[in-house]
Amino acid sequence: MEKAHNNYTVYKHTTPSGKVYIGITSKKPEKRWLNGRGYRRNNHFWNATKKYGWENIRHEILATGLTR
């Protein structure tokens, strides 16, 4: 039986236009985000980071210590 790891974080990014991105990671969120560079493979959110600037997007941690 596989051991449950309680090390996932759910986070939320909100753009100035009000659009929301919800994500989950087992990494430290800042390492996952890479100041926006962590989203290069997600065209929609990557374009939003270029349009608004990473510093203008609100970043929130919704929950920590979760199992996947």
Residue pairs with C-beta under 8 A, 6 or more apart in sequence:
4 67
5 26
5 67
5 68
6 65
6 66
6 67
7 26
7 65
8 24
8 25
8 26
8 64
8 65
8 66
8 67
8 68
9 24
9 25
9 26
9 29
9 61
9 63
9 64
9 66
10 22
10 23
10 24
10 61
10 62
10 63
10 64
10 66
11 22
11 23
11 24
11 25
11 29
11 59
11 60
11 61
11 62
12 20
12 21
12 22
12 23
12 59
12 60
12 62
13 20
13 21
13 23
13 45
13 57
13 58
13 59
13 60
14 20
14 21
14 57
14 58
14 60
15 48
15 52
15 56
15 57
16 52
16 56
16 57
17 52
19 48
21 42
21 45
21 48
22 62
23 32
24 66
24 68
25 32
26 68
29 59
29 61
31 38
32 38
33 39
33 59
35 54
36 46
36 49
36 54
36 57
39 45
39 46
39 49
40 46
48 57
49 57
